[in-house]
C-alpha cells in the first residue's frame, strides 16, 4: 500500500423508507472506513489492517485509487487530531445525462454490461480548505473492494481575488485507463450559484469538440491542458463584484458524473496609504466649505 494514503473515516449515507410502509423517506448515516491503496489489496494486506470493532464490518471499504486522489496530505490529519477531513459515501446509480452538452455521450438506449455493478459516490473535503474531491467508484456486486473510475477535484475550494485580476478556479479530472469508459468522451460544465440563483457559465462538449452558447463573457478553458492532463480549470479574464459566489465544476462521462464546488470571493482594490500635511491639503482654494474628519490631532506613529 502506498505510503501516505490515509484511512478515511466517512459516513455512509443512504435513503431509507419511512416506517409503516409509508411514502416518506429519510436519510440514514452509518460510520464507515475507507482503506486506500494505489495498487489494490491482498488478503494478507487486509489482515494486517486491524480495523476497529465498533464499526460494522460491512462498512469497511478497501479502495483502489490508482491516481492517488485520496492520498493527499490534507486528507490525513495528524495522529490524535480532533479536526478531521469530511467524508461521505453514497450509493450511486449510473444514468444518462439530459443536458445537451453531455447527451451525445449516451446516444444508445441500453446500458453496457460494465455498469451492472455496485457504484458509489464519495465526497471528501481536506483540512484547511486545501482540497475537495468527488470520486465515483465501482465494485463487483457484493464486494467491499471498489476501484476509483472517475475523480474530480479542486485544490482551491475557497479562492480570493482582487477586482480586475484574472481568476483561475482549479478543477481537474482523471478517468481510470483500465475502464472501458476511458476514451469514450467527456463533457465539462461550470455553473454559478449565489443566494439560491444560478446560471450556466461555460459548457464544453468534449466528444464533439464544441462550446455551448451562454450569456457569460470572459470565461474560458485551456483546451490543450484539458485534453493532455484533465485540467478543467475555469479562467475568468477579469474579476468583477458579480463573480462572487459558488462555482460548480461538473465532469460527465457516459452514464457517470462527478462535481466539486469552489467558492470565489472578490475583494476590493488595494489601497495606498499616504501622508498629508493637514495645513496643505491637495485642494484648490475656496473649493471646500467644510471638512468633517475623525482624524486625530497631532502625530501618530
Long-range contacts (C-beta under 8 A, 24 or more apart in sequence): 1-35, 1-36, 1-37, 1-38, 1-39, 1-41, 1-45, 2-36, 2-37, 2-38, 2-39, 2-68, 2-71, 4-71, 4-73, 4-76, 5-36, 5-37, 5-38, 5-65, 5-68, 5-70, 5-71, 5-76, 6-36, 6-70, 6-71, 6-75, 6-76, 7-33, 7-34, 7-35, 7-36, 8-33, 8-34, 8-36, 8-70, 8-75, 8-85, 8-87, 8-124, 9-33, 9-84, 9-87, 10-34, 10-87, 10-88, 10-89, 10-122, 10-124, 11-87, 11-88, 11-89, 12-59, 12-88, 12-89, 12-90, 13-88, 13-89, 13-90, 14-90, 14-91, 30-56, 30-59, 31-55, 31-56, 31-59, 32-59, 32-60, 32-61, 32-89, 33-59, 33-60, 33-61, 34-61, 34-63, 34-70, 34-87, 34-89, 34-122, 35-60, 35-61, 35-62, 35-63, 36-63, 36-65, 36-70, 36-71, 37-62, 37-63, 37-64, 37-65, 38-64, 38-65, 38-66, 38-67, 38-68, 38-71, 39-64, 39-66, 40-64, 40-145, 41-145, 58-144, 60-144, 61-89, 61-120, 61-144, 61-145, 61-146, 62-144, 62-145, 63-137, 63-145, 63-146, 63-147, 63-148, 64-145, 64-146, 64-147, 64-148, 65-135, 65-147, 65-148, 65-151, 66-147, 66-148, 66-176, 66-177, 66-178, 67-148, 67-151, 67-174, 67-176, 69-133, 69-135, 69-148, 69-151, 69-153, 69-174, 70-124, 70-133, 70-135, 70-148, 72-126, 72-130, 72-131, 72-133, 74-126, 74-127, 74-128, 74-130, 74-131, 75-124, 75-126, 75-127, 75-131, 75-133, 77-127, 83-127, 84-127, 85-124, 85-125, 85-126, 85-127, 86-123, 86-124, 86-125, 87-122, 87-123, 87-124, 87-125, 88-122, 88-123, 88-124, 89-120, 89-121, 89-122, 90-120, 90-121, 90-122, 90-123, 91-118, 91-119, 91-120, 91-121, 92-119, 92-120, 92-121, 92-136, 93-119, 94-119, 94-255, 94-256, 95-255, 96-255, 97-187, 97-252, 97-257, 99-187, 99-189, 99-203, 99-252, 100-203, 100-205, 100-212, 101-187, 101-189, 101-203, 101-204, 101-205, 101-212, 101-252, 102-187, 102-189, 102-205, 102-252, 102-257, 104-185, 104-205, 104-207, 104-208, 105-184, 105-185, 105-186, 105-187, 105-207, 105-252, 105-253, 105-254, 105-255, 106-254, 106-255, 111-255, 112-180, 112-255, 114-179, 114-180, 114-181, 115-255, 116-141, 117-141, 118-142, 118-143, 118-146, 120-146, 121-258, 125-157, 126-157, 129-157, 129-158, 130-155, 130-157, 131-155, 131-157, 132-157, 132-260, 132-261, 132-262, 133-260, 134-258, 134-259, 134-260, 135-258, 136-256, 136-257, 136-258, 138-179, 147-176, 148-176, 149-175, 149-176, 149-179, 149-181, 149-256, 150-174, 150-175, 150-176, 150-181, 150-251, 150-253, 150-256, 150-258, 151-258, 152-249, 152-250, 152-251, 152-258, 152-259, 152-260, 153-260, 154-249, 154-260, 154-262, 156-262, 157-260, 157-261, 157-262, 157-263, 158-262, 158-263, 158-265, 159-262, 159-263, 159-264, 159-265, 160-264, 160-265, 160-266, 160-267, 161-239, 161-264, 161-265, 161-266, 161-267, 162-239, 162-266, 162-267, 162-268, 162-269, 162-270, 163-239, 163-240, 163-241, 163-266, 163-267, 163-268, 163-269, 164-238, 164-239, 164-269, 165-238, 165-239, 166-235, 166-236, 166-237, 166-238, 166-239, 167-234, 167-235, 167-236, 167-239, 167-243, 167-264, 168-233, 168-234, 168-235, 168-236, 169-233, 169-234, 169-235, 169-236, 169-247, 169-249, 169-262, 169-264, 170-233, 170-262, 171-231, 171-232, 171-233, 171-234, 171-249, 171-260, 171-262, 172-229, 172-230, 172-231, 172-232, 172-233, 173-230, 173-232, 173-251, 173-258, 174-230, 175-230, 175-253, 181-253, 181-254, 181-255, 181-256, 184-253, 184-254, 185-253, 185-254, 186-251, 186-252, 186-253, 187-251, 187-252, 188-221, 188-226, 188-232, 188-249, 188-250, 188-251, 188-252, 189-248, 189-249, 189-250, 189-251, 189-252, 190-219, 190-234, 190-247, 190-248, 190-249, 190-250, 191-247, 191-248, 191-250, 192-216, 192-243, 192-245, 192-246, 192-247, 192-248, 193-245, 193-246, 193-247, 193-248, 194-244, 194-245, 194-246, 195-245, 201-234, 201-247, 202-234, 239-266, 240-266, 241-266
